[in-house]
Amino acid sequence: MNILGISCFYHDAAAALVQNGTLVAAAQEERFTRKRHDPGFPTNAIHSCLREAGISVSDLDYVAFYDKPFVKFERILLTSLATFPLGYLPYLKAMPVWLKEKMWIPQTIERELGYEGEVLFTDHHTAHAASAFLVSPFEEAAILTIDGVGEWETATLGYGRGNDIHLSRSIHFPHSLGLLYSAFTYYLGFRVNSAEYKVMGLAPYGEPRWYDLIMRELVSLKPDGSFKLNMKYFTYHHALTMTGRKFETLFGQPRRNPESPLGQFHKDVAASLQKATDTIVVQMARQAERETGMKNLCMAGGVALNCVSNSKVLEETSFREIFVQPAAGDAGGSVGAAFFVHNTLLKNARTFVMEDAFLGPEFGDDHIGAFLREKGIPFRTCGREQLLKETAELISQQHVVGWFQGRMEFGPRALGSRSILADARNPRNQSVVNLKIKFRESFRPFAPAVLEERASEYFEFEGPSPFMLFVADVRPEKREIPAVTHIDGSARLQTVNRKQHPLFYDLLKEFDRQTGCPVVINTSFNVRGEPIVCTPEEAWRCFMRTDMDALVMGSFILEKKLMGNEWKQEQFEERFDPD
C-alpha cells in the first residue's frame, strides 16, 4: 500500500511517502525550488518521493492532506468579522489566494499530479500528533503539540496508545505560544516564521529581566498549562504585523530595525522570552503527566523545534524518554497525515520507527563524477578508508569542509549528509564559519556532532539525541571544544551511531583516532537565506562562493588550494553565472 502525505500553502511545503507501513521518502519543496520555506504545492518533493520509492502516481492508494482547509477558512472569516474594521486589509489580502487555491486541495492535487483517487484530510494538530507518536518507539505515550495555529487549535494535549490518538485538551487562536514567540521575533527585527531560532540562539547572551513583565502583562498561565494572551498588545490577529505601539510602549523601545546592531536590551528580551517559553512548555508537559500517567512523551509542532524548552521538559518532568519529530513544523505534517491514514484510519499495525531523517534524494558517484568532468573541475578520487582519513586530516588541519554524502536530510537540521564540518577545538571556528562561510550573525551557535558512545564524556546528557533537538551542558573538564560551547556553557547536541549514518559515524571515529576528540562542528550546508543544498551542483556553487577550503562529495575530494587561478571566485561567477 502506498500513501502520499502532503503539507503545503502555509509554511514549509513537503511530501512524505509511506510504503507498506514504512516511511521510504520525505522532502521539503524548498530544497528543489531554492525558495526558503517555500509554501507552494510540493510538486518537486512529491516526484522525488515517488522516484525514491520506484513508483508512479498511478500506484498511489491514498493521498493524505495535513489540514482541513474549510475549517481554517472559517477561522479566518470569523476572525476578520470579530476584528472588523481592523482586520479588513488582511482579509482582502487572503481572500484571492483562498478562493483561487487553498480551498480546492483535491482539485489541485488532480491538476498537479494527475491523481484521481481519494484524498483524505486530517486535522492540523492530529497530523502533528501522528507525526510524532505513530513513528515513535513507544506503544503508548503522552502527546503534546504546540505551534502557531492550525485550523483553530494552537496547542493540543493527549495521548497515543497502539494505533489510536486521543487529544483531550486544546488551546485556540488567537492564544498561541508559537505566535507569542513569533511576535517577539518580529519585535526583535528578525523574520517571522524563519528566524525564531535566532532568538533562541541570542537568549543566552542576555538576562531574563523582562520575564516577570511578560508573565504579568502578556501571558496569563494557569496551573494546568493552559494560557491566554493579552491581545491588546498584539496585532497579528487583525493586521499584517505582529506587534504595534502598545507592545513597544510596554517594553520602552521601538521595534528593532532589521540588520541594525543588537544591544543588551534585545538580548535581555530574547532571554526573557525563552524563559517564559520554557515555563509554559514545562507546565503543559506536567499536565500531560498528570492526565495520562504515562512515562514517555511525544512532541511536535513548530515550538517543539525549541531544543532549550525540550531539554527543560526532560529535566523538570518525570518522563523517561521524549521523542520529538525531527521535522516538527509544518513539513512533518506530511508524515503525520500519511501515517494517520495508514495506522489509525486503515488500522494497519505499526511497524516503523523513525530512527533517522535521511529520507531525501541521493546522488551517486556516477552523477557527481559526470558533473565534475563536464565542468572541468579538478578533483581526486579516494576509496572509502582513504576518504575518511584525508577528510579527518583536513578538519584537524583547520580546514572547513563541505560534506555531501548519502540521502538528504528531512527537516531543518543537517545531520551528516548535507553538512559543513570544522574542528570544534578551535575557538576561532565559531566566528570564521559564521562570518566567512555562512554569512550570518556572529552570535549564532554551532552544534556538535559526537560519537553516541562518547557523548556522556563531553556532555551532561544521558541517552541519544540524533536530531539536534535537545541542549546539554558541556562538562567543565571538557571545555576543550569552545567552537560548539555556547556562552552559557550549553550545546545543541547531535549524537551519531553507525546504524543511522555509517560513513559519518566512521568519519567521527577517524577524527577521534587522529586527534583524541570525537566531536566536530556540524552545521547545515547552505548560506544565510538559502535552503540546505540538495544536488552536487548546488553544493559546488555554495563551496565556491564561500571560504570553505574543501568539498567532499561521494568519493571525490576538491581542495581550493589545489585549483588554478581560473577557479578564483571572480572567474567562477563569470563561468557559471554569466547573467
Secondary structure, 3 states (H helix, E strand, C coil): CEEEEEECCCCCCEEEEEECCEEEEEEECHHHHCCCCCCCCCHHHHHHHHHHHCCCHHHCCEEEECCCHHHHHHHHHHHHHHCCCCCHHHHHHHHHHHHHHHCCHHHHHHHHHCCCCCEEECCHHHHHHHHHHCCCCCCEEEEEEECCCCCCEEEEEEEEECCEEEEEEEEECCCCHHHHHHHHHHHCCCCCCCCHHHHHHHHHHCCCCCHHHHHHHHEEECCCCCEEECHHHECCCCCCCCECHHHHHHHCCCCCCCCCCCCHHHHHHHHHHHHHHHHHHHHHHHHHHHHHCCCEEEEECHHHHCHHHHHHHHHHCCCCEEEECCCCCHHHHHHHHHHHHHHHHCCCCCCCCCCCCECCCCCCHHHHHHHHHHHCCCCEECCHHHHHHHHHHHHHCCCCEEEECCCCECCCCCCCCEEEEEECCCCHHHHHHHHHHHCCCCCCCCEEEEEHHHHHHHECCCCCCCCCCCEEEECHHHCCCHHHCCCCCEEECEEECCCCCHHHHHHHHHHHHHHCCCEEEEEECCCCCCCCCCCHHHHHHHHHCCCCCEEEECCEEEEHHHCCHHHCHHHHHHHHCCC
